Amino acid sequence: MEVPTIALSSPLELTIDLTDEQFFNLCQENRDLRFERTSSGGLIIMSPTGSETGNRNIDLSYQLQSWSRQNKHLGIAFDSSSGFKLPDGTDISPDAAWIRRDRWDALTSEEKEKFAPICPDFVVELRSTTDSLEKLPGYEKNKLKIPKLCRYWFL
């Protein structure tokens, strides 16, 4: 018996009306998937990376964490499984991020437990061969809105 299949583009983007709590729960209940959300409510479902990109990502995360530990009074580093809510409502999970200690410490414990409502001071996204700068959600828009808070690097 043949099962019909549907070809979907990657990343897949759907518009769905979810509260912040519902979006957080969706992510928690589907940890094998990677979600991001646009400021207009578009849900982006991202595929896993290829092995080469995954290897570059672990090296990047290691180097950022190593630097952050040596300078722990300055701030803290985050890996690709961390989510952040940007000022325009976009929910992102960058490949690596860093936040100044004073800004992180200003958040409540509850805010830190979920997708922290903060734009990281430093964000890195590794581009795979299929990525384009135009399709990286929310970054350019938020960079223009708050240029003194976020610094973006695409590798």
Disulfide bonds with the S-S distance in Angstrom:
Cys119-Cys150 1.55
